[in-house]
Amino acid sequence: MISDTHFGHANVVHKFKRADGTPLRDFKNVHEHDETMIRKWNECVRPEDHVYHLGDFAMARTHLATARRLNGHKRLVRGNHDIFKTRDYLDAGFEEIYGVRVFRPQDQQGKSGFILSHVPLHPGSVQRWARNVHGHTHANVVLDEHGHPDPRYVCVSVEHTGYAPVLLSTL
C-alpha cells in the first residue's frame, strides 16, 4: 500500500511545507524525488507482488509512464489528482482501477474488514469497518474528537511510509 507519490510534481518538493516550516518532502528536485521513490518501491516490491496505490499517482499524463518502471501488479484507488481517463492508467500499467476497495475479513472485534480510499472516510461512515486505509492527508493524521490520532484510520501517504509501499500485514 502506498499513496500520494505525486510523480512529476515539482511543487511537492519546493512549495509545500510542514507546520514547522520544514519541507514536506526533503529532496533537491523532483527528479531526485521521483527516482528515490522508484528505487525504494522496487527494493521492497517483487514482480509478483500486488500493490494498491491509494491515489495521486502522477500530476501529468506524461508521468503515468512511471508505473511501467515499478515492480508488481499495480491497482489504483483514484485520488483527487487522478483525473485522466481510465484507459490512460490501464495503458500505463495499472491492472485495476477503483473508487474505493473493500476487504471483508473480520477482525477480532467482529468488524467487517477494512476499506481502502484516497480521502479518509467520514467518521460516521467508517464505523462499520475495522480500519480505513487511506492517503490524501500527507504528513497529517486523522484525529478523534479528543484530538488524538484516531486508530480507525491508517494513512499510507509516502510521508508516513518512508517513500515506499508497506505490506498490508504491517498495517
VMD Tcl script that builds the backbone (N, CA, C; Angstrom):
set m [mol new atoms 513]
animate dup $m
set s [atomselect $m all]
$s set {name element resname resid chain x y z} {
  {N N MET 1 A 0.840 -1.174 0.000}
  {CA C MET 1 A 0.000 0.000 0.000}
  {C C MET 1 A 0.887 1.240 0.000}
  {N N ILE 2 A 0.459 2.209 -0.756}
  {CA C ILE 2 A 1.174 3.482 -0.828}
  {C C ILE 2 A 0.200 4.513 -1.384}
  {N N SER 3 A 0.460 5.759 -1.120}
  {CA C SER 3 A -0.389 6.822 -1.639}
  {C C SER 3 A 0.418 8.094 -1.822}
  {N N ASP 4 A -0.099 8.934 -2.686}
  {CA C ASP 4 A 0.404 10.310 -2.843}
  {C C ASP 4 A 1.852 10.385 -3.313}
  {N N THR 5 A 2.199 9.560 -4.290}
  {CA C THR 5 A 3.545 9.648 -4.847}
  {C C THR 5 A 3.754 10.955 -5.608}
  {N N HIS 6 A 2.720 11.459 -6.243}
  {CA C HIS 6 A 2.802 12.737 -6.973}
  {C C HIS 6 A 4.006 12.775 -7.914}
  {N N PHE 7 A 4.217 11.693 -8.665}
  {CA C PHE 7 A 5.334 11.678 -9.599}
  {C C PHE 7 A 5.260 12.886 -10.537}
  {N N GLY 8 A 6.405 13.539 -10.696}
  {CA C GLY 8 A 6.494 14.688 -11.596}
  {C C GLY 8 A 5.986 16.001 -11.039}
  {N N HIS 9 A 5.683 16.074 -9.761}
  {CA C HIS 9 A 5.081 17.273 -9.168}
  {C C HIS 9 A 6.147 18.108 -8.457}
  {N N ALA 10 A 6.703 19.084 -9.154}
  {CA C ALA 10 A 7.781 19.910 -8.588}
  {C C ALA 10 A 7.336 20.655 -7.332}
  {N N ASN 11 A 6.093 21.098 -7.272}
  {CA C ASN 11 A 5.633 21.858 -6.107}
  {C C ASN 11 A 5.677 21.048 -4.815}
  {N N VAL 12 A 5.498 19.730 -4.909}
  {CA C VAL 12 A 5.521 18.923 -3.689}
  {C C VAL 12 A 6.927 18.929 -3.081}
  {N N VAL 13 A 7.930 19.227 -3.895}
  {CA C VAL 13 A 9.305 19.298 -3.411}
  {C C VAL 13 A 9.654 20.710 -2.952}
  {N N HIS 14 A 9.235 21.721 -3.688}
  {CA C HIS 14 A 9.693 23.084 -3.429}
  {C C HIS 14 A 8.709 23.978 -2.665}
  {N N LYS 15 A 7.439 23.749 -2.819}
  {CA C LYS 15 A 6.451 24.689 -2.297}
  {C C LYS 15 A 5.833 24.267 -0.963}
  {N N PHE 16 A 5.496 23.009 -0.825}
  {CA C PHE 16 A 4.724 22.571 0.331}
  {C C PHE 16 A 5.604 22.369 1.556}
  {N N LYS 17 A 5.111 22.848 2.693}
  {CA C LYS 17 A 5.858 22.799 3.965}
  {C C LYS 17 A 5.028 22.116 5.042}
  {N N ARG 18 A 5.721 21.628 6.036}
  {CA C ARG 18 A 5.081 21.103 7.245}
  {C C ARG 18 A 4.708 22.297 8.136}
  {N N ALA 19 A 3.965 22.029 9.179}
  {CA C ALA 19 A 3.540 23.095 10.090}
  {C C ALA 19 A 4.721 23.845 10.690}
  {N N ASP 20 A 5.851 23.162 10.881}
  {CA C ASP 20 A 7.026 23.813 11.471}
  {C C ASP 20 A 7.893 24.550 10.438}
  {N N GLY 21 A 7.447 24.562 9.165}
  {CA C GLY 21 A 8.170 25.278 8.120}
  {C C GLY 21 A 9.180 24.458 7.349}
  {N N THR 22 A 9.444 23.231 7.789}
  {CA C THR 22 A 10.377 22.377 7.062}
  {C C THR 22 A 9.691 21.838 5.806}
  {N N PRO 23 A 10.487 21.447 4.808}
  {CA C PRO 23 A 9.877 20.933 3.571}
  {C C PRO 23 A 9.036 19.690 3.828}
  {N N LEU 24 A 7.915 19.599 3.139}
  {CA C LEU 24 A 7.078 18.407 3.243}
  {C C LEU 24 A 7.868 17.183 2.777}
  {N N ARG 25 A 8.602 17.342 1.681}
  {CA C ARG 25 A 9.450 16.272 1.147}
  {C C ARG 25 A 10.826 16.869 0.894}
  {N N ASP 26 A 11.798 16.371 1.597}
  {CA C ASP 26 A 13.134 16.966 1.581}
  {C C ASP 26 A 14.005 16.363 0.473}
  {N N PHE 27 A 13.778 16.826 -0.745}
  {CA C PHE 27 A 14.561 16.419 -1.906}
  {C C PHE 27 A 15.089 17.662 -2.601}
  {N N LYS 28 A 16.211 17.523 -3.304}
  {CA C LYS 28 A 16.800 18.665 -4.025}
  {C C LYS 28 A 15.919 19.118 -5.177}
  {N N ASN 29 A 15.292 18.152 -5.844}
  {CA C ASN 29 A 14.464 18.474 -7.007}
  {C C ASN 29 A 13.500 17.314 -7.262}
  {N N VAL 30 A 12.608 17.502 -8.229}
  {CA C VAL 30 A 11.587 16.492 -8.499}
  {C C VAL 30 A 12.205 15.229 -9.103}
  {N N HIS 31 A 13.286 15.349 -9.825}
  {CA C HIS 31 A 13.952 14.163 -10.376}
  {C C HIS 31 A 14.467 13.269 -9.242}
  {N N GLU 32 A 15.155 13.857 -8.262}
  {CA C GLU 32 A 15.628 13.082 -7.115}
  {C C GLU 32 A 14.446 12.467 -6.361}
  {N N HIS 33 A 13.379 13.235 -6.184}
  {CA C HIS 33 A 12.150 12.778 -5.535}
  {C C HIS 33 A 11.606 11.528 -6.228}
  {N N ASP 34 A 11.421 11.615 -7.534}
  {CA C ASP 34 A 10.840 10.508 -8.282}
  {C C ASP 34 A 11.759 9.286 -8.286}
  {N N GLU 35 A 13.039 9.499 -8.558}
  {CA C GLU 35 A 13.976 8.375 -8.646}
  {C C GLU 35 A 14.149 7.686 -7.296}
  {N N THR 36 A 14.097 8.430 -6.200}
  {CA C THR 36 A 14.184 7.828 -4.867}
  {C C THR 36 A 12.989 6.926 -4.617}
  {N N MET 37 A 11.788 7.397 -4.960}
  {CA C MET 37 A 10.599 6.575 -4.729}
  {C C MET 37 A 10.583 5.351 -5.636}
  {N N ILE 38 A 11.036 5.482 -6.872}
  {CA C ILE 38 A 11.100 4.330 -7.774}
  {C C ILE 38 A 12.067 3.283 -7.201}
  {N N ARG 39 A 13.238 3.727 -6.762}
  {CA C ARG 39 A 14.227 2.807 -6.190}
  {C C ARG 39 A 13.678 2.106 -4.950}
  {N N LYS 40 A 13.078 2.879 -4.042}
  {CA C LYS 40 A 12.553 2.294 -2.804}
  {C C LYS 40 A 11.404 1.322 -3.089}
  {N N TRP 41 A 10.546 1.670 -4.041}
  {CA C TRP 41 A 9.445 0.782 -4.438}
  {C C TRP 41 A 10.021 -0.550 -4.900}
  {N N ASN 42 A 10.961 -0.484 -5.831}
  {CA C ASN 42 A 11.496 -1.702 -6.434}
  {C C ASN 42 A 12.371 -2.515 -5.480}
  {N N GLU 43 A 12.884 -1.895 -4.432}
  {CA C GLU 43 A 13.635 -2.629 -3.415}
  {C C GLU 43 A 12.727 -3.503 -2.553}
  {N N CYS 44 A 11.478 -3.114 -2.389}
  {CA C CYS 44 A 10.605 -3.872 -1.489}
  {C C CYS 44 A 9.450 -4.586 -2.186}
  {N N VAL 45 A 9.221 -4.307 -3.455}
  {CA C VAL 45 A 8.133 -4.950 -4.187}
  {C C VAL 45 A 8.735 -5.879 -5.242}
  {N N ARG 46 A 8.335 -7.149 -5.189}
  {CA C ARG 46 A 8.779 -8.113 -6.195}
  {C C ARG 46 A 7.823 -8.057 -7.396}
  {N N PRO 47 A 8.244 -8.532 -8.550}
  {CA C PRO 47 A 7.362 -8.501 -9.737}
  {C C PRO 47 A 6.027 -9.199 -9.529}
  {N N GLU 48 A 5.972 -10.221 -8.686}
  {CA C GLU 48 A 4.726 -10.967 -8.471}
  {C C GLU 48 A 3.838 -10.374 -7.367}
  {N N ASP 49 A 4.303 -9.372 -6.646}
  {CA C ASP 49 A 3.519 -8.755 -5.566}
  {C C ASP 49 A 2.373 -7.906 -6.135}
  {N N HIS 50 A 1.361 -7.733 -5.309}
  {CA C HIS 50 A 0.214 -6.877 -5.656}
  {C C HIS 50 A 0.296 -5.620 -4.809}
  {N N VAL 51 A 0.189 -4.466 -5.452}
  {CA C VAL 51 A 0.322 -3.183 -4.764}
  {C C VAL 51 A -0.915 -2.342 -5.043}
  {N N TYR 52 A -1.503 -1.823 -3.978}
  {CA C TYR 52 A -2.584 -0.838 -4.108}
  {C C TYR 52 A -1.984 0.547 -3.920}
  {N N HIS 53 A -2.170 1.378 -4.915}
  {CA C HIS 53 A -1.771 2.786 -4.821}
  {C C HIS 53 A -3.046 3.558 -4.528}
  {N N LEU 54 A -3.086 4.236 -3.382}
  {CA C LEU 54 A -4.318 4.892 -2.935}
  {C C LEU 54 A -4.408 6.344 -3.377}
  {N N GLY 55 A -4.058 6.576 -4.607}
  {CA C GLY 55 A -4.358 7.862 -5.229}
  {C C GLY 55 A -3.238 8.859 -5.295}
  {N N ASP 56 A -3.433 9.784 -6.227}
  {CA C ASP 56 A -2.477 10.851 -6.542}
  {C C ASP 56 A -1.140 10.274 -6.984}
  {N N PHE 57 A -1.217 9.444 -8.009}
  {CA C PHE 57 A -0.031 8.779 -8.536}
  {C C PHE 57 A 0.900 9.765 -9.237}
  {N N ALA 58 A 0.380 10.486 -10.216}
  {CA C ALA 58 A 1.208 11.407 -11.004}
  {C C ALA 58 A 0.420 12.667 -11.306}
  {N N MET 59 A 1.139 13.745 -11.504}
  {CA C MET 59 A 0.486 15.036 -11.701}
  {C C MET 59 A 0.267 15.395 -13.169}
  {N N ALA 60 A 0.931 14.713 -14.080}
  {CA C ALA 60 A 0.769 14.971 -15.509}
  {C C ALA 60 A 0.694 13.634 -16.236}
  {N N ARG 61 A -0.056 13.601 -17.302}
  {CA C ARG 61 A -0.238 12.372 -18.066}
  {C C ARG 61 A 1.112 11.759 -18.453}
  {N N THR 62 A 2.078 12.594 -18.789}
  {CA C THR 62 A 3.390 12.073 -19.204}
  {C C THR 62 A 4.070 11.273 -18.093}
  {N N HIS 63 A 3.755 11.566 -16.851}
  {CA C HIS 63 A 4.379 10.852 -15.729}
  {C C HIS 63 A 3.659 9.553 -15.375}
  {N N LEU 64 A 2.539 9.264 -16.025}
  {CA C LEU 64 A 1.882 7.976 -15.796}
  {C C LEU 64 A 2.787 6.828 -16.220}
  {N N ALA 65 A 3.653 7.075 -17.190}
  {CA C ALA 65 A 4.579 6.045 -17.672}
  {C C ALA 65 A 5.510 5.545 -16.571}
  {N N THR 66 A 5.653 6.286 -15.505}
  {CA C THR 66 A 6.470 5.847 -14.366}
  {C C THR 66 A 5.981 4.506 -13.844}
  {N N ALA 67 A 4.696 4.238 -13.958}
  {CA C ALA 67 A 4.142 2.972 -13.459}
  {C C ALA 67 A 4.834 1.770 -14.092}
  {N N ARG 68 A 5.264 1.899 -15.321}
  {CA C ARG 68 A 5.939 0.783 -16.007}
  {C C ARG 68 A 7.311 0.479 -15.398}
  {N N ARG 69 A 7.877 1.420 -14.675}
  {CA C ARG 69 A 9.178 1.225 -14.039}
  {C C ARG 69 A 9.060 0.597 -12.654}
  {N N LEU 70 A 7.850 0.409 -12.179}
  {CA C LEU 70 A 7.600 -0.065 -10.817}
  {C C LEU 70 A 7.229 -1.542 -10.807}
  {N N ASN 71 A 7.863 -2.308 -9.946}
  {CA C ASN 71 A 7.564 -3.735 -9.808}
  {C C ASN 71 A 6.143 -3.952 -9.323}
  {N N GLY 72 A 5.644 -5.149 -9.607}
  {CA C GLY 72 A 4.378 -5.585 -9.040}
  {C C GLY 72 A 3.182 -5.400 -9.947}
  {N N HIS 73 A 2.104 -6.017 -9.498}
  {CA C HIS 73 A 0.797 -5.866 -10.134}
  {C C HIS 73 A 0.138 -4.670 -9.458}
  {N N LYS 74 A -0.031 -3.599 -10.195}
  {CA C LYS 74 A -0.474 -2.332 -9.606}
  {C C LYS 74 A -1.975 -2.130 -9.784}
  {N N ARG 75 A -2.593 -1.691 -8.674}
  {CA C ARG 75 A -4.013 -1.339 -8.674}
  {C C ARG 75 A -4.132 0.075 -8.122}
  {N N LEU 76 A -4.984 0.859 -8.733}
  {CA C LEU 76 A -5.133 2.261 -8.340}
  {C C LEU 76 A -6.508 2.508 -7.736}
  {N N VAL 77 A -6.517 3.083 -6.535}
  {CA C VAL 77 A -7.727 3.675 -5.969}
  {C C VAL 77 A -7.586 5.158 -6.265}
  {N N ARG 78 A -8.436 5.668 -7.116}
  {CA C ARG 78 A -8.277 7.040 -7.614}
  {C C ARG 78 A -8.269 8.082 -6.498}
  {N N GLY 79 A -7.382 9.067 -6.687}
  {CA C GLY 79 A -7.322 10.217 -5.795}
  {C C GLY 79 A -7.812 11.459 -6.508}
  {N N ASN 80 A -7.826 12.570 -5.816}
  {CA C ASN 80 A -8.345 13.807 -6.392}
  {C C ASN 80 A -7.498 14.342 -7.539}
  {N N HIS 81 A -6.238 13.900 -7.654}
  {CA C HIS 81 A -5.404 14.321 -8.776}
  {C C HIS 81 A -5.340 13.284 -9.896}
  {N N ASP 82 A -6.007 12.165 -9.740}
  {CA C ASP 82 A -6.017 11.132 -10.776}
  {C C ASP 82 A -7.174 11.416 -11.734}
  {N N ILE 83 A -6.954 12.392 -12.607}
  {CA C ILE 83 A -8.017 12.991 -13.412}
  {C C ILE 83 A -8.052 12.515 -14.860}
  {N N PHE 84 A -7.149 11.629 -15.219}
  {CA C PHE 84 A -7.086 11.210 -16.610}
  {C C PHE 84 A -8.052 10.059 -16.856}
  {N N LYS 85 A -8.240 9.709 -18.110}
  {CA C LYS 85 A -9.157 8.638 -18.459}
  {C C LYS 85 A -8.657 7.312 -17.890}
  {N N THR 86 A -9.588 6.467 -17.542}
  {CA C THR 86 A -9.254 5.145 -17.023}
  {C C THR 86 A -8.305 4.424 -17.967}
  {N N ARG 87 A -8.539 4.513 -19.252}
  {CA C ARG 87 A -7.696 3.862 -20.257}
  {C C ARG 87 A -6.245 4.314 -20.125}
  {N N ASP 88 A -6.002 5.587 -19.793}
  {CA C ASP 88 A -4.633 6.090 -19.627}
  {C C ASP 88 A -3.902 5.343 -18.514}
  {N N TYR 89 A -4.590 5.079 -17.421}
  {CA C TYR 89 A -3.980 4.360 -16.291}
  {C C TYR 89 A -3.760 2.885 -16.638}
  {N N LEU 90 A -4.713 2.281 -17.323}
  {CA C LEU 90 A -4.558 0.890 -17.740}
  {C C LEU 90 A -3.410 0.757 -18.736}
  {N N ASP 91 A -3.327 1.675 -19.685}
  {CA C ASP 91 A -2.235 1.658 -20.667}
  {C C ASP 91 A -0.870 1.874 -20.006}
  {N N ALA 92 A -0.861 2.597 -18.896}
  {CA C ALA 92 A 0.394 2.880 -18.186}
  {C C ALA 92 A 0.860 1.704 -17.329}
  {N N GLY 93 A 0.002 0.712 -17.117}
  {CA C GLY 93 A 0.437 -0.457 -16.351}
  {C C GLY 93 A -0.386 -0.799 -15.127}
  {N N PHE 94 A -1.403 -0.007 -14.823}
  {CA C PHE 94 A -2.295 -0.390 -13.727}
  {C C PHE 94 A -3.238 -1.476 -14.237}
  {N N GLU 95 A -3.459 -2.496 -13.423}
  {CA C GLU 95 A -4.301 -3.610 -13.841}
  {C C GLU 95 A -5.770 -3.409 -13.487}
  {N N GLU 96 A -6.023 -2.682 -12.423}
  {CA C GLU 96 A -7.394 -2.427 -11.990}
  {C C GLU 96 A -7.478 -1.011 -11.435}
  {N N ILE 97 A -8.663 -0.400 -11.575}
  {CA C ILE 97 A -8.903 0.970 -11.110}
  {C C ILE 97 A -10.161 0.946 -10.240}
  {N N TYR 98 A -10.095 1.590 -9.080}
  {CA C TYR 98 A -11.224 1.622 -8.148}
  {C C TYR 98 A -11.516 3.049 -7.690}
  {N N GLY 99 A -12.745 3.237 -7.185}
  {CA C GLY 99 A -13.083 4.445 -6.439}
  {C C GLY 99 A -12.714 4.233 -4.979}
  {N N VAL 100 A -13.121 3.094 -4.436}
  {CA C VAL 100 A -12.694 2.574 -3.122}
  {C C VAL 100 A -12.549 1.074 -3.295}
  {N N ARG 101 A -11.888 0.428 -2.361}
  {CA C ARG 101 A -11.714 -1.039 -2.428}
  {C C ARG 101 A -12.015 -1.586 -1.048}
  {N N VAL 102 A -12.891 -2.579 -0.998}
  {CA C VAL 102 A -13.345 -3.154 0.256}
  {C C VAL 102 A -12.771 -4.557 0.425}
  {N N PHE 103 A -12.281 -4.850 1.622}
  {CA C PHE 103 A -11.845 -6.188 2.001}
  {C C PHE 103 A -12.702 -6.606 3.183}
  {N N ARG 104 A -13.219 -7.816 3.169}
  {CA C ARG 104 A -14.222 -8.233 4.138}
  {C C ARG 104 A -13.785 -9.142 5.278}
  {N N PRO 105 A -12.537 -9.509 5.444}
  {CA C PRO 105 A -12.244 -10.383 6.600}
  {C C PRO 105 A -12.576 -9.669 7.903}
  {N N GLN 106 A -13.120 -10.416 8.855}
  {CA C GLN 106 A -13.488 -9.799 10.127}
  {C C GLN 106 A -12.299 -9.764 11.076}
  {N N ASP 107 A -12.241 -8.690 11.863}
  {CA C ASP 107 A -11.185 -8.600 12.864}
  {C C ASP 107 A -11.662 -9.247 14.161}
  {N N GLN 108 A -10.866 -9.168 15.201}
  {CA C GLN 108 A -11.195 -9.828 16.461}
  {C C GLN 108 A -12.426 -9.237 17.143}
  {N N GLN 109 A -12.758 -7.997 16.817}
  {CA C GLN 109 A -13.951 -7.379 17.399}
  {C C GLN 109 A -15.187 -7.626 16.531}
  {N N GLY 110 A -15.038 -8.362 15.442}
  {CA C GLY 110 A -16.171 -8.676 14.585}
  {C C GLY 110 A -16.513 -7.591 13.582}
  {N N LYS 111 A -15.687 -6.552 13.491}
  {CA C LYS 111 A -15.943 -5.516 12.483}
  {C C LYS 111 A -15.610 -6.082 11.116}
  {N N SER 112 A -16.324 -5.605 10.126}
  {CA C SER 112 A -16.224 -6.167 8.789}
  {C C SER 112 A -15.058 -5.573 8.012}
  {N N GLY 113 A -13.895 -6.166 8.168}
  {CA C GLY 113 A -12.757 -5.853 7.320}
  {C C GLY 113 A -12.292 -4.423 7.347}
  {N N PHE 114 A -11.843 -3.983 6.173}
  {CA C PHE 114 A -11.324 -2.630 6.057}
  {C C PHE 114 A -11.617 -2.107 4.661}
  {N N ILE 115 A -11.465 -0.828 4.512}
  {CA C ILE 115 A -11.754 -0.173 3.250}
  {C C ILE 115 A -10.570 0.707 2.861}
  {N N LEU 116 A -10.206 0.635 1.596}
  {CA C LEU 116 A -9.155 1.485 1.042}
  {C C LEU 116 A -9.805 2.650 0.327}
  {N N SER 117 A -9.305 3.849 0.583}
  {CA C SER 117 A -9.818 5.048 -0.088}
  {C C SER 117 A -8.673 6.038 -0.226}
  {N N HIS 118 A -8.879 7.041 -1.038}
  {CA C HIS 118 A -7.861 8.088 -1.099}
  {C C HIS 118 A -8.082 9.059 0.055}
  {N N VAL 119 A -9.233 9.676 0.081}
  {CA C VAL 119 A -9.587 10.619 1.144}
  {C C VAL 119 A -10.138 9.820 2.324}
  {N N PRO 120 A -9.768 10.156 3.564}
  {CA C PRO 120 A -10.332 9.441 4.717}
  {C C PRO 120 A -11.859 9.533 4.719}
  {N N LEU 121 A -12.507 8.442 5.057}
  {CA C LEU 121 A -13.966 8.433 5.135}
  {C C LEU 121 A -14.452 9.275 6.308}
  {N N HIS 122 A -15.650 9.774 6.203}
  {CA C HIS 122 A -16.290 10.490 7.303}
  {C C HIS 122 A -16.422 9.535 8.492}
  {N N PRO 123 A -16.204 10.022 9.732}
  {CA C PRO 123 A -16.291 9.135 10.908}
  {C C PRO 123 A -17.610 8.363 11.011}
  {N N GLY 124 A -18.698 8.959 10.561}
  {CA C GLY 124 A -19.982 8.261 10.601}
  {C C GLY 124 A -20.054 7.097 9.631}
  {N N SER 125 A -19.227 7.134 8.594}
  {CA C SER 125 A -19.205 6.051 7.608}
  {C C SER 125 A -18.164 4.990 7.926}
  {N N VAL 126 A -17.090 5.385 8.598}
  {CA C VAL 126 A -16.008 4.431 8.850}
  {C C VAL 126 A -16.324 3.477 9.993}
  {N N GLN 127 A -17.350 3.757 10.773}
  {CA C GLN 127 A -17.627 2.954 11.966}
  {C C GLN 127 A -17.930 1.490 11.660}
  {N N ARG 128 A -18.373 1.164 10.456}
  {CA C ARG 128 A -18.668 -0.234 10.131}
  {C C ARG 128 A -17.429 -1.027 9.751}
  {N N TRP 129 A -16.296 -0.350 9.587}
  {CA C TRP 129 A -15.049 -1.005 9.201}
  {C C TRP 129 A -14.087 -1.035 10.382}
  {N N ALA 130 A -13.234 -2.034 10.402}
  {CA C ALA 130 A -12.192 -2.083 11.426}
  {C C ALA 130 A -11.176 -0.967 11.181}
  {N N ARG 131 A -10.877 -0.705 9.899}
  {CA C ARG 131 A -9.888 0.319 9.540}
  {C C ARG 131 A -10.248 0.956 8.215}
  {N N ASN 132 A -9.851 2.203 8.068}
  {CA C ASN 132 A -9.879 2.902 6.779}
  {C C ASN 132 A -8.425 3.207 6.433}
  {N N VAL 133 A -7.880 2.467 5.472}
  {CA C VAL 133 A -6.536 2.727 4.983}
  {C C VAL 133 A -6.693 3.758 3.877}
  {N N HIS 134 A -5.971 4.859 3.989}
  {CA C HIS 134 A -6.191 5.991 3.092}
  {C C HIS 134 A -4.895 6.742 2.829}
  {N N GLY 135 A -4.999 7.724 1.968}
  {CA C GLY 135 A -3.912 8.657 1.690}
  {C C GLY 135 A -4.419 10.067 1.907}
  {N N HIS 136 A -4.012 10.977 1.031}
  {CA C HIS 136 A -4.512 12.341 0.927}
  {C C HIS 136 A -4.017 13.310 1.994}
  {N N THR 137 A -3.823 12.858 3.204}
  {CA C THR 137 A -3.503 13.789 4.292}
  {C C THR 137 A -2.004 14.055 4.428}
  {N N HIS 138 A -1.212 13.400 3.605}
  {CA C HIS 138 A 0.249 13.571 3.585}
  {C C HIS 138 A 0.846 13.374 4.973}
  {N N ALA 139 A 1.449 14.371 5.575}
  {CA C ALA 139 A 2.126 14.194 6.869}
  {C C ALA 139 A 1.148 14.221 8.049}
  {N N ASN 140 A -0.101 14.540 7.804}
  {CA C ASN 140 A -1.093 14.663 8.875}
  {C C ASN 140 A -1.781 13.328 9.149}
  {N N VAL 141 A -2.421 13.235 10.305}
  {CA C VAL 141 A -3.216 12.061 10.663}
  {C C VAL 141 A -4.626 12.521 11.028}
  {N N VAL 142 A -5.572 11.597 10.937}
  {CA C VAL 142 A -6.947 11.884 11.327}
  {C C VAL 142 A -7.024 11.827 12.849}
  {N N LEU 143 A -7.616 12.846 13.434}
  {CA C LEU 143 A -7.746 12.924 14.900}
  {C C LEU 143 A -9.158 12.562 15.332}
  {N N ASP 144 A -9.270 11.999 16.530}
  {CA C ASP 144 A -10.587 11.712 17.089}
  {C C ASP 144 A -11.158 12.972 17.751}
  {N N GLU 145 A -12.310 12.836 18.383}
  {CA C GLU 145 A -12.972 14.004 18.985}
  {C C GLU 145 A -12.202 14.593 20.157}
  {N N HIS 146 A -11.189 13.875 20.666}
  {CA C HIS 146 A -10.364 14.375 21.771}
  {C C HIS 146 A -9.026 14.932 21.295}
  {N N GLY 147 A -8.834 14.955 19.975}
  {CA C GLY 147 A -7.586 15.479 19.427}
  {C C GLY 147 A -6.442 14.493 19.394}
  {N N HIS 148 A -6.750 13.205 19.544}
  {CA C HIS 148 A -5.727 12.147 19.492}
  {C C HIS 148 A -5.812 11.435 18.148}
  {N N PRO 149 A -4.727 10.829 17.696}
  {CA C PRO 149 A -4.805 10.048 16.452}
  {C C PRO 149 A -5.891 8.979 16.549}
  {N N ASP 150 A -6.763 8.945 15.573}
  {CA C ASP 150 A -7.877 8.002 15.563}
  {C C ASP 150 A -7.373 6.657 15.027}
  {N N PRO 151 A -7.405 5.588 15.833}
  {CA C PRO 151 A -6.838 4.296 15.416}
  {C C PRO 151 A -7.601 3.621 14.282}
  {N N ARG 152 A -8.774 4.112 13.941}
  {CA C ARG 152 A -9.535 3.526 12.835}
  {C C ARG 152 A -8.956 3.918 11.481}
  {N N TYR 153 A -8.097 4.934 11.466}
  {CA C TYR 153 A -7.544 5.456 10.218}
  {C C TYR 153 A -6.047 5.150 10.129}
  {N N VAL 154 A -5.630 4.665 8.982}
  {CA C VAL 154 A -4.218 4.391 8.729}
  {C C VAL 154 A -3.833 5.110 7.438}
  {N N CYS 155 A -2.957 6.083 7.555}
  {CA C CYS 155 A -2.536 6.864 6.391}
  {C C CYS 155 A -1.287 6.229 5.775}
  {N N VAL 156 A -1.350 5.976 4.468}
  {CA C VAL 156 A -0.195 5.422 3.755}
  {C C VAL 156 A 0.365 6.419 2.740}
  {N N SER 157 A 0.139 7.714 2.982}
  {CA C SER 157 A 0.830 8.723 2.180}
  {C C SER 157 A 2.321 8.491 2.355}
  {N N VAL 158 A 3.095 8.761 1.309}
  {CA C VAL 158 A 4.521 8.430 1.343}
  {C C VAL 158 A 5.253 9.076 2.510}
  {N N GLU 159 A 4.768 10.166 3.028}
  {CA C GLU 159 A 5.401 10.807 4.184}
  {C C GLU 159 A 5.339 9.909 5.427}
  {N N HIS 160 A 4.382 8.970 5.449}
  {CA C HIS 160 A 4.238 8.036 6.574}
  {C C HIS 160 A 4.916 6.698 6.324}
  {N N THR 161 A 5.284 6.416 5.083}
  {CA C THR 161 A 5.783 5.076 4.752}
  {C C THR 161 A 7.252 5.064 4.339}
  {N N GLY 162 A 7.952 6.155 4.524}
  {CA C GLY 162 A 9.350 6.200 4.112}
  {C C GLY 162 A 9.508 6.201 2.605}
  {N N TYR 163 A 8.491 6.682 1.902}
  {CA C TYR 163 A 8.520 6.803 0.439}
  {C C TYR 163 A 8.545 5.458 -0.265}
  {N N ALA 164 A 8.023 4.418 0.376}
  {CA C ALA 164 A 7.967 3.085 -0.211}
  {C C ALA 164 A 6.643 2.431 0.174}
  {N N PRO 165 A 6.173 1.477 -0.626}
  {CA C PRO 165 A 4.964 0.742 -0.235}
  {C C PRO 165 A 5.187 -0.031 1.064}
  {N N VAL 166 A 4.108 -0.231 1.796}
  {CA C VAL 166 A 4.140 -1.040 3.012}
  {C C VAL 166 A 3.234 -2.247 2.829}
  {N N LEU 167 A 3.584 -3.330 3.488}
  {CA C LEU 167 A 2.785 -4.549 3.410}
  {C C LEU 167 A 1.474 -4.386 4.163}
  {N N LEU 168 A 0.432 -4.965 3.620}
  {CA C LEU 168 A -0.849 -4.951 4.295}
  {C C LEU 168 A -0.734 -5.566 5.685}
  {N N SER 169 A 0.049 -6.616 5.823}
  {CA C SER 169 A 0.189 -7.286 7.127}
  {C C SER 169 A 0.810 -6.366 8.189}
  {N N THR 170 A 1.596 -5.365 7.793}
  {CA C THR 170 A 2.183 -4.463 8.781}
  {C C THR 170 A 1.187 -3.392 9.222}
  {N N LEU 171 A 0.117 -3.207 8.456}
  {CA C LEU 171 A -0.881 -2.201 8.816}
  {C C LEU 171 A -1.840 -2.740 9.850}
}
mol reanalyze $m
mol bondsrecalc $m
mol representation Tube
mol addrep $m
